[in-house]
Amino acid sequence: MLGPERGALSPELTARCQYLVRIPAAFSLNVATAGAIVMYDRLRSLGRFGSRPVAERAEAPAPAPHVQGAPRKRTRRG
């Protein structure tokens, strides 16, 4: 759950959370956009998302090695 850029989550929602992460900033910080950029970079660099751990403090299984496909030959249409 991401809260608003200015303000806070409601006390009811905060009570339902296991963990709270607060990022102090002197200016408005769009964390959703930053997260989207990180996930896009991960998708482009790994080609997929790795498995997530199934328990707290558990190690995630290593992702399968990436296999590059054969080169594509393109013809020029003219």
N, CA, C and O atoms as a Tripos MOL2 file, in Angstrom:
@<TRIPOS>MOLECULE
protein
  312   311    78     0     0
PROTEIN
NO_CHARGES

@<TRIPOS>ATOM
      1 N           0.8510   -1.1660    0.0000 N.3       1 MET1
      2 CA          0.0000    0.0000    0.0000 C.3       1 MET1
      3 C           0.8920    1.2220    0.0000 C.2       1 MET1
      4 O           1.8020    1.3310    0.8210 O.2       1 MET1
      5 N           0.6410    2.1270   -0.9000 N.am      2 LEU2
      6 CA          1.3700    3.3920   -0.9350 C.3       2 LEU2
      7 C           0.4370    4.4900   -0.4600 C.2       2 LEU2
      8 O          -0.7250    4.5510   -0.8600 O.2       2 LEU2
      9 N           0.9470    5.3360    0.3770 N.am      3 GLY3
     10 CA          0.1530    6.4500    0.8800 C.3       3 GLY3
     11 C           0.2630    7.6600   -0.0320 C.2       3 GLY3
     12 O           0.9770    7.6310   -1.0340 O.2       3 GLY3
     13 N          -0.4480    8.7200    0.3190 N.am      4 PRO4
     14 CA         -0.3970    9.9360   -0.4920 C.3       4 PRO4
     15 C           0.9520   10.6370   -0.3470 C.2       4 PRO4
     16 O           1.6750   10.4320    0.6270 O.2       4 PRO4
     17 N           1.2690   11.4610   -1.3330 N.am      5 GLU5
     18 CA          2.5290   12.1960   -1.2860 C.3       5 GLU5
     19 C           2.5420   13.1950   -0.1420 C.2       5 GLU5
     20 O           3.5760   13.4260    0.4840 O.2       5 GLU5
     21 N           1.4050   13.7740    0.1200 N.am      6 ARG6
     22 CA          1.2700   14.6920    1.2500 C.3       6 ARG6
     23 C           0.1650   14.1430    2.1350 C.2       6 ARG6
     24 O          -0.9810   14.0260    1.7020 O.2       6 ARG6
     25 N           0.4940   13.8150    3.3400 N.am      7 GLY7
     26 CA         -0.4920   13.2620    4.2420 C.3       7 GLY7
     27 C          -0.0290   11.9160    4.7620 C.2       7 GLY7
     28 O           1.1620   11.6070    4.7460 O.2       7 GLY7
     29 N          -0.9830   11.1170    5.2240 N.am      8 ALA8
     30 CA         -0.6310    9.8300    5.8100 C.3       8 ALA8
     31 C          -1.7560    8.8420    5.5620 C.2       8 ALA8
     32 O          -2.8590    9.2220    5.1690 O.2       8 ALA8
     33 N          -1.4620    7.5660    5.7960 N.am      9 LEU9
     34 CA         -2.4920    6.5310    5.7190 C.3       9 LEU9
     35 C          -3.4300    6.6860    6.9040 C.2       9 LEU9
     36 O          -3.0470    7.2330    7.9380 O.2       9 LEU9
     37 N          -4.6380    6.2130    6.7590 N.am     10 SER10
     38 CA         -5.5920    6.2930    7.8590 C.3      10 SER10
     39 C          -5.1360    5.3920    9.0040 C.2      10 SER10
     40 O          -4.4390    4.4080    8.7600 O.2      10 SER10
     41 N          -5.5080    5.6980   10.2370 N.am     11 PRO11
     42 CA         -5.1360    4.8460   11.3700 C.3      11 PRO11
     43 C          -5.6590    3.4150   11.2160 C.2      11 PRO11
     44 O          -5.0040    2.4740   11.6640 O.2      11 PRO11
     45 N          -6.8190    3.2370   10.5950 N.am     12 GLU12
     46 CA         -7.3780    1.8960   10.3920 C.3      12 GLU12
     47 C          -6.4950    1.0840    9.4470 C.2      12 GLU12
     48 O          -6.2340   -0.0930    9.6940 O.2      12 GLU12
     49 N          -6.0380    1.7100    8.3710 N.am     13 LEU13
     50 CA         -5.1820    1.0190    7.4160 C.3      13 LEU13
     51 C          -3.8020    0.7500    8.0090 C.2      13 LEU13
     52 O          -3.2240   -0.3140    7.7880 O.2      13 LEU13
     53 N          -3.2760    1.7110    8.7580 N.am     14 THR14
     54 CA         -1.9830    1.5330    9.4130 C.3      14 THR14
     55 C          -2.0200    0.3600   10.3890 C.2      14 THR14
     56 O          -1.0400   -0.3750   10.5080 O.2      14 THR14
     57 N          -3.1310    0.1790   11.0830 N.am     15 ALA15
     58 CA         -3.2550   -0.9240   12.0470 C.3      15 ALA15
     59 C          -3.2360   -2.2830   11.3520 C.2      15 ALA15
     60 O          -2.8520   -3.2770   11.9680 O.2      15 ALA15
     61 N          -3.6390   -2.3480   10.0930 N.am     16 ARG16
     62 CA         -3.6740   -3.6230    9.3650 C.3      16 ARG16
     63 C          -2.3240   -3.9830    8.7370 C.2      16 ARG16
     64 O          -2.1500   -5.1060    8.2630 O.2      16 ARG16
     65 N          -1.3790   -3.0600    8.7270 N.am     17 CYS17
     66 CA         -0.0820   -3.2920    8.0890 C.3      17 CYS17
     67 C           0.8750   -4.0140    9.0350 C.2      17 CYS17
     68 O           0.9120   -3.7320   10.2330 O.2      17 CYS17
     69 N           1.6410   -4.9410    8.4850 N.am     18 GLN18
     70 CA          2.6810   -5.5990    9.2670 C.3      18 GLN18
     71 C           3.9070   -4.7090    9.3980 C.2      18 GLN18
     72 O           4.5200   -4.6400   10.4630 O.2      18 GLN18
     73 N           4.2610   -4.0320    8.3230 N.am     19 TYR19
     74 CA          5.4380   -3.1720    8.2980 C.3      19 TYR19
     75 C           5.0580   -1.8090    7.7450 C.2      19 TYR19
     76 O           4.2030   -1.6960    6.8670 O.2      19 TYR19
     77 N           5.6970   -0.7860    8.2670 N.am     20 LEU20
     78 CA          5.5290    0.5650    7.7540 C.3      20 LEU20
     79 C           6.9070    1.0980    7.3820 C.2      20 LEU20
     80 O           7.8550    0.9920    8.1610 O.2      20 LEU20
     81 N           7.0070    1.6600    6.2130 N.am     21 VAL21
     82 CA          8.2530    2.2850    5.7660 C.3      21 VAL21
     83 C           7.9290    3.7390    5.4780 C.2      21 VAL21
     84 O           7.0600    4.0450    4.6620 O.2      21 VAL21
     85 N           8.6220    4.6110    6.1420 N.am     22 ARG22
     86 CA          8.4300    6.0360    5.9220 C.3      22 ARG22
     87 C           9.7050    6.5990    5.3290 C.2      22 ARG22
     88 O          10.8020    6.3170    5.8110 O.2      22 ARG22
     89 N           9.5590    7.3910    4.2890 N.am     23 ILE23
     90 CA         10.7050    8.0050    3.6290 C.3      23 ILE23
     91 C          10.6180    9.5090    3.8620 C.2      23 ILE23
     92 O           9.8250   10.1930    3.2150 O.2      23 ILE23
     93 N          11.4290   10.0240    4.7820 N.am     24 PRO24
     94 CA         11.3730   11.4670    5.0300 C.3      24 PRO24
     95 C          11.9720   12.2380    3.8620 C.2      24 PRO24
     96 O          13.0130   11.8550    3.3290 O.2      24 PRO24
     97 N          11.3270   13.3030    3.4730 N.am     25 ALA25
     98 CA         11.8250   14.1280    2.3730 C.3      25 ALA25
     99 C          11.4100   15.5710    2.6180 C.2      25 ALA25
    100 O          10.3560   15.8400    3.1950 O.2      25 ALA25
    101 N          12.2420   16.4810    2.1780 N.am     26 ALA26
    102 CA         11.9390   17.8990    2.3210 C.3      26 ALA26
    103 C          11.0740   18.3940    1.1680 C.2      26 ALA26
    104 O          10.6550   19.5520    1.1630 O.2      26 ALA26
    105 N          10.8020   17.5260    0.1880 N.am     27 PHE27
    106 CA         10.0060   17.9050   -0.9730 C.3      27 PHE27
    107 C           9.1200   16.7270   -1.3500 C.2      27 PHE27
    108 O           9.2810   15.6270   -0.8220 O.2      27 PHE27
    109 N           8.2040   16.9530   -2.2470 N.am     28 SER28
    110 CA          7.2940   15.8970   -2.6910 C.3      28 SER28
    111 C           8.0750   14.8460   -3.4730 C.2      28 SER28
    112 O           8.7920   15.1780   -4.4160 O.2      28 SER28
    113 N           7.9380   13.5890   -3.0860 N.am     29 LEU29
    114 CA          8.6900   12.5040   -3.6870 C.3      29 LEU29
    115 C           7.7040   11.4700   -4.2080 C.2      29 LEU29
    116 O           6.9440   10.8970   -3.4280 O.2      29 LEU29
    117 N           7.7040   11.2280   -5.4940 N.am     30 ASN30
    118 CA          6.7780   10.2640   -6.0730 C.3      30 ASN30
    119 C           7.4160    8.8800   -6.0320 C.2      30 ASN30
    120 O           8.1590    8.5000   -6.9370 O.2      30 ASN30
    121 N           7.1200    8.1330   -4.9750 N.am     31 VAL31
    122 CA          7.7190    6.8170   -4.7700 C.3      31 VAL31
    123 C           7.1400    5.8000   -5.7560 C.2      31 VAL31
    124 O           7.8360    4.8670   -6.1570 O.2      31 VAL31
    125 N           5.8930    5.9690   -6.1450 N.am     32 ALA32
    126 CA          5.2860    5.0350   -7.0970 C.3      32 ALA32
    127 C           6.0330    5.0730   -8.4330 C.2      32 ALA32
    128 O           6.2870    4.0270   -9.0310 O.2      32 ALA32
    129 N           6.3780    6.2510   -8.8920 N.am     33 THR33
    130 CA          7.1230    6.3650  -10.1450 C.3      33 THR33
    131 C           8.5120    5.7700   -9.9950 C.2      33 THR33
    132 O           8.9890    5.0870  -10.9020 O.2      33 THR33
    133 N           9.1690    6.0140   -8.8750 N.am     34 ALA34
    134 CA         10.4900    5.4390   -8.6430 C.3      34 ALA34
    135 C          10.4090    3.9170   -8.6220 C.2      34 ALA34
    136 O          11.2660    3.2460   -9.1980 O.2      34 ALA34
    137 N           9.3980    3.3680   -7.9700 N.am     35 GLY35
    138 CA          9.2160    1.9200   -7.9420 C.3      35 GLY35
    139 C           8.9580    1.3560   -9.3220 C.2      35 GLY35
    140 O           9.4670    0.2880   -9.6610 O.2      35 GLY35
    141 N           8.1720    2.0620  -10.1240 N.am     36 ALA36
    142 CA          7.8850    1.6050  -11.4820 C.3      36 ALA36
    143 C           9.1530    1.5980  -12.3350 C.2      36 ALA36
    144 O           9.3400    0.7020  -13.1580 O.2      36 ALA36
    145 N          10.0110    2.5760  -12.1460 N.am     37 ILE37
    146 CA         11.2660    2.6290  -12.9000 C.3      37 ILE37
    147 C          12.1660    1.4580  -12.5110 C.2      37 ILE37
    148 O          12.7820    0.8370  -13.3770 O.2      37 ILE37
    149 N          12.2470    1.1520  -11.2170 N.am     38 VAL38
    150 CA         13.0740    0.0310  -10.7580 C.3      38 VAL38
    151 C          12.5250   -1.2820  -11.3130 C.2      38 VAL38
    152 O          13.2990   -2.1150  -11.7830 O.2      38 VAL38
    153 N          11.2140   -1.4840  -11.2690 N.am     39 MET39
    154 CA         10.6250   -2.7240  -11.7690 C.3      39 MET39
    155 C          10.7900   -2.8390  -13.2840 C.2      39 MET39
    156 O          11.0140   -3.9350  -13.7980 O.2      39 MET39
    157 N          10.6810   -1.7230  -14.0020 N.am     40 TYR40
    158 CA         10.8930   -1.7510  -15.4490 C.3      40 TYR40
    159 C          12.3320   -2.1480  -15.7600 C.2      40 TYR40
    160 O          12.5720   -2.9540  -16.6590 O.2      40 TYR40
    161 N          13.3010   -1.5830  -15.0160 N.am     41 ASP41
    162 CA         14.6970   -1.9300  -15.2310 C.3      41 ASP41
    163 C          14.9380   -3.4050  -14.9330 C.2      41 ASP41
    164 O          15.6840   -4.0670  -15.6550 O.2      41 ASP41
    165 N          14.3180   -3.9210  -13.8840 N.am     42 ARG42
    166 CA         14.4790   -5.3470  -13.5400 C.3      42 ARG42
    167 C          13.9060   -6.2330  -14.6400 C.2      42 ARG42
    168 O          14.5100   -7.2390  -15.0120 O.2      42 ARG42
    169 N          12.7540   -5.8590  -15.1520 N.am     43 LEU43
    170 CA         12.1330   -6.6320  -16.2210 C.3      43 LEU43
    171 C          13.0070   -6.6200  -17.4770 C.2      43 LEU43
    172 O          13.1690   -7.6520  -18.1290 O.2      43 LEU43
    173 N          13.5640   -5.4670  -17.8160 N.am     44 ARG44
    174 CA         14.4110   -5.3580  -19.0130 C.3      44 ARG44
    175 C          15.7360   -6.0860  -18.8260 C.2      44 ARG44
    176 O          16.2310   -6.7020  -19.7700 O.2      44 ARG44
    177 N          16.3190   -6.0310  -17.6400 N.am     45 SER45
    178 CA         17.6290   -6.6430  -17.4360 C.3      45 SER45
    179 C          17.5530   -8.1430  -17.1970 C.2      45 SER45
    180 O          18.4430   -8.8780  -17.6240 O.2      45 SER45
    181 N          16.5090   -8.6130  -16.5230 N.am     46 LEU46
    182 CA         16.3980  -10.0410  -16.2210 C.3      46 LEU46
    183 C          15.4790  -10.7780  -17.1900 C.2      46 LEU46
    184 O          15.5710  -11.9970  -17.3360 O.2      46 LEU46
    185 N          14.6070  -10.0470  -17.8390 N.am     47 GLY47
    186 CA         13.6800  -10.6860  -18.7720 C.3      47 GLY47
    187 C          12.5020  -11.3390  -18.0900 C.2      47 GLY47
    188 O          11.5990  -11.8370  -18.7620 O.2      47 GLY47
    189 N          12.4910  -11.3500  -16.7760 N.am     48 ARG48
    190 CA         11.4010  -11.9340  -16.0130 C.3      48 ARG48
    191 C          11.6070  -11.5450  -14.5550 C.2      48 ARG48
    192 O          12.6260  -10.9510  -14.2030 O.2      48 ARG48
    193 N          10.6460  -11.8770  -13.7160 N.am     49 PHE49
    194 CA         10.7730  -11.6270  -12.2900 C.3      49 PHE49
    195 C          11.1410  -12.9210  -11.5960 C.2      49 PHE49
    196 O          10.5910  -13.9740  -11.9210 O.2      49 PHE49
    197 N          12.0550  -12.8640  -10.6520 N.am     50 GLY50
    198 CA         12.4390  -14.0400   -9.8950 C.3      50 GLY50
    199 C          11.3490  -14.4310   -8.9090 C.2      50 GLY50
    200 O          10.4420  -13.6460   -8.6310 O.2      50 GLY50
    201 N          11.4400  -15.6400   -8.3850 N.am     51 SER51
    202 CA         10.4840  -16.0980   -7.3870 C.3      51 SER51
    203 C          10.7010  -15.3400   -6.0880 C.2      51 SER51
    204 O          11.8110  -14.9120   -5.7710 O.2      51 SER51
    205 N           9.6180  -15.1860   -5.3500 N.am     52 ARG52
    206 CA          9.6940  -14.5010   -4.0720 C.3      52 ARG52
    207 C           9.8410  -15.5220   -2.9570 C.2      52 ARG52
    208 O           9.3720  -16.6520   -3.0950 O.2      52 ARG52
    209 N          10.4810  -15.1500   -1.8550 N.am     53 PRO53
    210 CA         10.5620  -16.0750   -0.7330 C.3      53 PRO53
    211 C           9.1720  -16.3380   -0.1630 C.2      53 PRO53
    212 O           8.2910  -15.4810   -0.2460 O.2      53 PRO53
    213 N           8.9770  -17.5030    0.4050 N.am     54 VAL54
    214 CA          7.6510  -17.8760    0.9090 C.3      54 VAL54
    215 C           7.4780  -17.5950    2.3900 C.2      54 VAL54
    216 O           6.3680  -17.7250    2.9070 O.2      54 VAL54
    217 N           8.5370  -17.2130    3.0890 N.am     55 ALA55
    218 CA          8.4420  -16.9100    4.5120 C.3      55 ALA55
    219 C           9.3930  -15.7600    4.8400 C.2      55 ALA55
    220 O          10.3180  -15.4620    4.0850 O.2      55 ALA55
    221 N           9.1460  -15.1350    5.9630 N.am     56 GLU56
    222 CA         10.0060  -14.0480    6.3890 C.3      56 GLU56
    223 C          11.4110  -14.5740    6.6410 C.2      56 GLU56
    224 O          11.5820  -15.6320    7.2470 O.2      56 GLU56
    225 N          12.4070  -13.8460    6.1820 N.am     57 ARG57
    226 CA         13.8310  -14.1740    6.2940 C.3      57 ARG57
    227 C          14.2290  -15.4170    5.4990 C.2      57 ARG57
    228 O          15.3450  -15.9130    5.6550 O.2      57 ARG57
    229 N          13.3520  -15.9170    4.6660 N.am     58 ALA58
    230 CA         13.7040  -17.0550    3.8140 C.3      58 ALA58
    231 C          14.4150  -16.5280    2.5730 C.2      58 ALA58
    232 O          14.1620  -15.4090    2.1270 O.2      58 ALA58
    233 N          15.2900  -17.3330    2.0330 N.am     59 GLU59
    234 CA         15.9970  -16.9320    0.8200 C.3      59 GLU59
    235 C          15.1720  -17.3140   -0.4000 C.2      59 GLU59
    236 O          14.5820  -18.3930   -0.4570 O.2      59 GLU59
    237 N          15.1430  -16.4320   -1.3500 N.am     60 ALA60
    238 CA         14.4240  -16.7130   -2.5880 C.3      60 ALA60
    239 C          15.2510  -17.6630   -3.4410 C.2      60 ALA60
    240 O          16.4780  -17.5650   -3.4650 O.2      60 ALA60
    241 N          14.5920  -18.5820   -4.1430 N.am     61 PRO61
    242 CA         15.3470  -19.4580   -5.0430 C.3      61 PRO61
    243 C          15.9820  -18.6430   -6.1650 C.2      61 PRO61
    244 O          15.4210  -17.6470   -6.6220 O.2      61 PRO61
    245 N          17.1470  -19.0770   -6.5960 N.am     62 ALA62
    246 CA         17.8500  -18.3670   -7.6660 C.3      62 ALA62
    247 C          17.0570  -18.4640   -8.9640 C.2      62 ALA62
    248 O          16.5400  -19.5340   -9.2870 O.2      62 ALA62
    249 N          16.9500  -17.3640   -9.7170 N.am     63 PRO63
    250 CA         16.2240  -17.4340  -10.9850 C.3      63 PRO63
    251 C          16.9790  -18.2900  -11.9980 C.2      63 PRO63
    252 O          18.2020  -18.4210  -11.9370 O.2      63 PRO63
    253 N          16.2400  -18.8560  -12.9110 N.am     64 ALA64
    254 CA         16.8540  -19.6590  -13.9710 C.3      64 ALA64
    255 C          17.7170  -18.7500  -14.8420 C.2      64 ALA64
    256 O          17.3840  -17.5770  -15.0120 O.2      64 ALA64
    257 N          18.8090  -19.2550  -15.3930 N.am     65 PRO65
    258 CA         19.6700  -18.4140  -16.2280 C.3      65 PRO65
    259 C          18.9190  -17.9340  -17.4800 C.2      65 PRO65
    260 O          18.0990  -18.6530  -18.0500 O.2      65 PRO65
    261 N          19.2220  -16.7240  -17.8760 N.am     66 HIS66
    262 CA         18.5770  -16.1480  -19.0500 C.3      66 HIS66
    263 C          19.1990  -16.7310  -20.3110 C.2      66 HIS66
    264 O          20.4200  -16.8390  -20.4190 O.2      66 HIS66
    265 N          18.3650  -17.0980  -21.2460 N.am     67 VAL67
    266 CA         18.8390  -17.6520  -22.5120 C.3      67 VAL67
    267 C          18.4830  -16.6640  -23.6140 C.2      67 VAL67
    268 O          17.3160  -16.3290  -23.8170 O.2      67 VAL67
    269 N          19.5040  -16.2080  -24.3170 N.am     68 GLN68
    270 CA         19.2930  -15.2610  -25.4120 C.3      68 GLN68
    271 C          18.8670  -16.0290  -26.6570 C.2      68 GLN68
    272 O          19.4510  -17.0670  -26.9680 O.2      68 GLN68
    273 N          17.8950  -15.5540  -27.3480 N.am     69 GLY69
    274 CA         17.4470  -16.1950  -28.5760 C.3      69 GLY69
    275 C          18.4360  -15.9870  -29.7210 C.2      69 GLY69
    276 O          19.3830  -15.2110  -29.6030 O.2      69 GLY69
    277 N          18.2050  -16.6830  -30.8160 N.am     70 ALA70
    278 CA         19.0660  -16.5490  -31.9960 C.3      70 ALA70
    279 C          18.8720  -15.1590  -32.6100 C.2      70 ALA70
    280 O          17.8120  -14.5560  -32.4490 O.2      70 ALA70
    281 N          19.8930  -14.6490  -33.3130 N.am     71 PRO71
    282 CA         19.7540  -13.3460  -33.9520 C.3      71 PRO71
    283 C          18.6400  -13.3550  -34.9970 C.2      71 PRO71
    284 O          18.4080  -14.3640  -35.6640 O.2      71 PRO71
    285 N          17.9760  -12.2550  -35.1260 N.am     72 ARG72
    286 CA         16.9190  -12.1130  -36.1290 C.3      72 ARG72
    287 C          17.4910  -11.4340  -37.3580 C.2      72 ARG72
    288 O          18.1490  -10.3990  -37.2570 O.2      72 ARG72
    289 N          17.2410  -12.0120  -38.5050 N.am     73 LYS73
    290 CA         17.6780  -11.3860  -39.7550 C.3      73 LYS73
    291 C          16.4950  -10.6060  -40.3200 C.2      73 LYS73
    292 O          15.4070  -11.1480  -40.5160 O.2      73 LYS73
    293 N          16.7280   -9.3650  -40.5690 N.am     74 ARG74
    294 CA         15.6630   -8.5070  -41.0480 C.3      74 ARG74
    295 C          15.9690   -8.1070  -42.4890 C.2      74 ARG74
    296 O          17.1120   -7.8240  -42.8490 O.2      74 ARG74
    297 N          14.9370   -8.0930  -43.2830 N.am     75 THR75
    298 CA         15.1050   -7.6850  -44.6660 C.3      75 THR75
    299 C          14.5390   -6.2900  -44.8450 C.2      75 THR75
    300 O          13.5700   -5.9010  -44.1930 O.2      75 THR75
    301 N          15.1490   -5.5670  -45.7190 N.am     76 ARG76
    302 CA         14.7010   -4.2030  -45.9780 C.3      76 ARG76
    303 C          13.6050   -4.2340  -47.0350 C.2      76 ARG76
    304 O          13.7770   -4.8000  -48.1140 O.2      76 ARG76
    305 N          12.5020   -3.6300  -46.7120 N.am     77 ARG77
    306 CA         11.3970   -3.5410  -47.6940 C.3      77 ARG77
    307 C          11.5140   -2.2130  -48.4190 C.2      77 ARG77
    308 O          11.6800   -1.1630  -47.7990 O.2      77 ARG77
    309 N          11.4270   -2.2730  -49.7060 N.am     78 GLY78
    310 CA         11.6090   -1.0130  -50.3970 C.3      78 GLY78
    311 C          10.7960   -0.9040  -51.5670 C.2      78 GLY78
    312 O          10.8430    0.1130  -52.2590 O.2      78 GLY78
@<TRIPOS>BOND
     1     1     2 1
     2     2     3 1
     3     3     4 2
     4     3     5 am
     5     5     6 1
     6     6     7 1
     7     7     8 2
     8     7     9 am
     9     9    10 1
    10    10    11 1
    11    11    12 2
    12    11    13 am
    13    13    14 1
    14    14    15 1
    15    15    16 2
    16    15    17 am
    17    17    18 1
    18    18    19 1
    19    19    20 2
    20    19    21 am
    21    21    22 1
    22    22    23 1
    23    23    24 2
    24    23    25 am
    25    25    26 1
    26    26    27 1
    27    27    28 2
    28    27    29 am
    29    29    30 1
    30    30    31 1
    31    31    32 2
    32    31    33 am
    33    33    34 1
    34    34    35 1
    35    35    36 2
    36    35    37 am
    37    37    38 1
    38    38    39 1
    39    39    40 2
    40    39    41 am
    41    41    42 1
    42    42    43 1
    43    43    44 2
    44    43    45 am
    45    45    46 1
    46    46    47 1
    47    47    48 2
    48    47    49 am
    49    49    50 1
    50    50    51 1
    51    51    52 2
    52    51    53 am
    53    53    54 1
    54    54    55 1
    55    55    56 2
    56    55    57 am
    57    57    58 1
    58    58    59 1
    59    59    60 2
    60    59    61 am
    61    61    62 1
    62    62    63 1
    63    63    64 2
    64    63    65 am
    65    65    66 1
    66    66    67 1
    67    67    68 2
    68    67    69 am
    69    69    70 1
    70    70    71 1
    71    71    72 2
    72    71    73 am
    73    73    74 1
    74    74    75 1
    75    75    76 2
    76    75    77 am
    77    77    78 1
    78    78    79 1
    79    79    80 2
    80    79    81 am
    81    81    82 1
    82    82    83 1
    83    83    84 2
    84    83    85 am
    85    85    86 1
    86    86    87 1
    87    87    88 2
    88    87    89 am
    89    89    90 1
    90    90    91 1
    91    91    92 2
    92    91    93 am
    93    93    94 1
    94    94    95 1
    95    95    96 2
    96    95    97 am
    97    97    98 1
    98    98    99 1
    99    99   100 2
   100    99   101 am
   101   101   102 1
   102   102   103 1
   103   103   104 2
   104   103   105 am
   105   105   106 1
   106   106   107 1
   107   107   108 2
   108   107   109 am
   109   109   110 1
   110   110   111 1
   111   111   112 2
   112   111   113 am
   113   113   114 1
   114   114   115 1
   115   115   116 2
   116   115   117 am
   117   117   118 1
   118   118   119 1
   119   119   120 2
   120   119   121 am
   121   121   122 1
   122   122   123 1
   123   123   124 2
   124   123   125 am
   125   125   126 1
   126   126   127 1
   127   127   128 2
   128   127   129 am
   129   129   130 1
   130   130   131 1
   131   131   132 2
   132   131   133 am
   133   133   134 1
   134   134   135 1
   135   135   136 2
   136   135   137 am
   137   137   138 1
   138   138   139 1
   139   139   140 2
   140   139   141 am
   141   141   142 1
   142   142   143 1
   143   143   144 2
   144   143   145 am
   145   145   146 1
   146   146   147 1
   147   147   148 2
   148   147   149 am
   149   149   150 1
   150   150   151 1
   151   151   152 2
   152   151   153 am
   153   153   154 1
   154   154   155 1
   155   155   156 2
   156   155   157 am
   157   157   158 1
   158   158   159 1
   159   159   160 2
   160   159   161 am
   161   161   162 1
   162   162   163 1
   163   163   164 2
   164   163   165 am
   165   165   166 1
   166   166   167 1
   167   167   168 2
   168   167   169 am
   169   169   170 1
   170   170   171 1
   171   171   172 2
   172   171   173 am
   173   173   174 1
   174   174   175 1
   175   175   176 2
   176   175   177 am
   177   177   178 1
   178   178   179 1
   179   179   180 2
   180   179   181 am
   181   181   182 1
   182   182   183 1
   183   183   184 2
   184   183   185 am
   185   185   186 1
   186   186   187 1
   187   187   188 2
   188   187   189 am
   189   189   190 1
   190   190   191 1
   191   191   192 2
   192   191   193 am
   193   193   194 1
   194   194   195 1
   195   195   196 2
   196   195   197 am
   197   197   198 1
   198   198   199 1
   199   199   200 2
   200   199   201 am
   201   201   202 1
   202   202   203 1
   203   203   204 2
   204   203   205 am
   205   205   206 1
   206   206   207 1
   207   207   208 2
   208   207   209 am
   209   209   210 1
   210   210   211 1
   211   211   212 2
   212   211   213 am
   213   213   214 1
   214   214   215 1
   215   215   216 2
   216   215   217 am
   217   217   218 1
   218   218   219 1
   219   219   220 2
   220   219   221 am
   221   221   222 1
   222   222   223 1
   223   223   224 2
   224   223   225 am
   225   225   226 1
   226   226   227 1
   227   227   228 2
   228   227   229 am
   229   229   230 1
   230   230   231 1
   231   231   232 2
   232   231   233 am
   233   233   234 1
   234   234   235 1
   235   235   236 2
   236   235   237 am
   237   237   238 1
   238   238   239 1
   239   239   240 2
   240   239   241 am
   241   241   242 1
   242   242   243 1
   243   243   244 2
   244   243   245 am
   245   245   246 1
   246   246   247 1
   247   247   248 2
   248   247   249 am
   249   249   250 1
   250   250   251 1
   251   251   252 2
   252   251   253 am
   253   253   254 1
   254   254   255 1
   255   255   256 2
   256   255   257 am
   257   257   258 1
   258   258   259 1
   259   259   260 2
   260   259   261 am
   261   261   262 1
   262   262   263 1
   263   263   264 2
   264   263   265 am
   265   265   266 1
   266   266   267 1
   267   267   268 2
   268   267   269 am
   269   269   270 1
   270   270   271 1
   271   271   272 2
   272   271   273 am
   273   273   274 1
   274   274   275 1
   275   275   276 2
   276   275   277 am
   277   277   278 1
   278   278   279 1
   279   279   280 2
   280   279   281 am
   281   281   282 1
   282   282   283 1
   283   283   284 2
   284   283   285 am
   285   285   286 1
   286   286   287 1
   287   287   288 2
   288   287   289 am
   289   289   290 1
   290   290   291 1
   291   291   292 2
   292   291   293 am
   293   293   294 1
   294   294   295 1
   295   295   296 2
   296   295   297 am
   297   297   298 1
   298   298   299 1
   299   299   300 2
   300   299   301 am
   301   301   302 1
   302   302   303 1
   303   303   304 2
   304   303   305 am
   305   305   306 1
   306   306   307 1
   307   307   308 2
   308   307   309 am
   309   309   310 1
   310   310   311 1
   311   311   312 2
@<TRIPOS>SUBSTRUCTURE
     1 MET1         2 RESIDUE 1 A MET
     2 LEU2         6 RESIDUE 1 A LEU
     3 GLY3        10 RESIDUE 1 A GLY
     4 PRO4        14 RESIDUE 1 A PRO
     5 GLU5        18 RESIDUE 1 A GLU
     6 ARG6        22 RESIDUE 1 A ARG
     7 GLY7        26 RESIDUE 1 A GLY
     8 ALA8        30 RESIDUE 1 A ALA
     9 LEU9        34 RESIDUE 1 A LEU
    10 SER10       38 RESIDUE 1 A SER
    11 PRO11       42 RESIDUE 1 A PRO
    12 GLU12       46 RESIDUE 1 A GLU
    13 LEU13       50 RESIDUE 1 A LEU
    14 THR14       54 RESIDUE 1 A THR
    15 ALA15       58 RESIDUE 1 A ALA
    16 ARG16       62 RESIDUE 1 A ARG
    17 CYS17       66 RESIDUE 1 A CYS
    18 GLN18       70 RESIDUE 1 A GLN
    19 TYR19       74 RESIDUE 1 A TYR
    20 LEU20       78 RESIDUE 1 A LEU
    21 VAL21       82 RESIDUE 1 A VAL
    22 ARG22       86 RESIDUE 1 A ARG
    23 ILE23       90 RESIDUE 1 A ILE
    24 PRO24       94 RESIDUE 1 A PRO
    25 ALA25       98 RESIDUE 1 A ALA
    26 ALA26      102 RESIDUE 1 A ALA
    27 PHE27      106 RESIDUE 1 A PHE
    28 SER28      110 RESIDUE 1 A SER
    29 LEU29      114 RESIDUE 1 A LEU
    30 ASN30      118 RESIDUE 1 A ASN
    31 VAL31      122 RESIDUE 1 A VAL
    32 ALA32      126 RESIDUE 1 A ALA
    33 THR33      130 RESIDUE 1 A THR
    34 ALA34      134 RESIDUE 1 A ALA
    35 GLY35      138 RESIDUE 1 A GLY
    36 ALA36      142 RESIDUE 1 A ALA
    37 ILE37      146 RESIDUE 1 A ILE
    38 VAL38      150 RESIDUE 1 A VAL
    39 MET39      154 RESIDUE 1 A MET
    40 TYR40      158 RESIDUE 1 A TYR
    41 ASP41      162 RESIDUE 1 A ASP
    42 ARG42      166 RESIDUE 1 A ARG
    43 LEU43      170 RESIDUE 1 A LEU
    44 ARG44      174 RESIDUE 1 A ARG
    45 SER45      178 RESIDUE 1 A SER
    46 LEU46      182 RESIDUE 1 A LEU
    47 GLY47      186 RESIDUE 1 A GLY
    48 ARG48      190 RESIDUE 1 A ARG
    49 PHE49      194 RESIDUE 1 A PHE
    50 GLY50      198 RESIDUE 1 A GLY
    51 SER51      202 RESIDUE 1 A SER
    52 ARG52      206 RESIDUE 1 A ARG
    53 PRO53      210 RESIDUE 1 A PRO
    54 VAL54      214 RESIDUE 1 A VAL
    55 ALA55      218 RESIDUE 1 A ALA
    56 GLU56      222 RESIDUE 1 A GLU
    57 ARG57      226 RESIDUE 1 A ARG
    58 ALA58      230 RESIDUE 1 A ALA
    59 GLU59      234 RESIDUE 1 A GLU
    60 ALA60      238 RESIDUE 1 A ALA
    61 PRO61      242 RESIDUE 1 A PRO
    62 ALA62      246 RESIDUE 1 A ALA
    63 PRO63      250 RESIDUE 1 A PRO
    64 ALA64      254 RESIDUE 1 A ALA
    65 PRO65      258 RESIDUE 1 A PRO
    66 HIS66      262 RESIDUE 1 A HIS
    67 VAL67      266 RESIDUE 1 A VAL
    68 GLN68      270 RESIDUE 1 A GLN
    69 GLY69      274 RESIDUE 1 A GLY
    70 ALA70      278 RESIDUE 1 A ALA
    71 PRO71      282 RESIDUE 1 A PRO
    72 ARG72      286 RESIDUE 1 A ARG
    73 LYS73      290 RESIDUE 1 A LYS
    74 ARG74      294 RESIDUE 1 A ARG
    75 THR75      298 RESIDUE 1 A THR
    76 ARG76      302 RESIDUE 1 A ARG
    77 ARG77      306 RESIDUE 1 A ARG
    78 GLY78      310 RESIDUE 1 A GLY
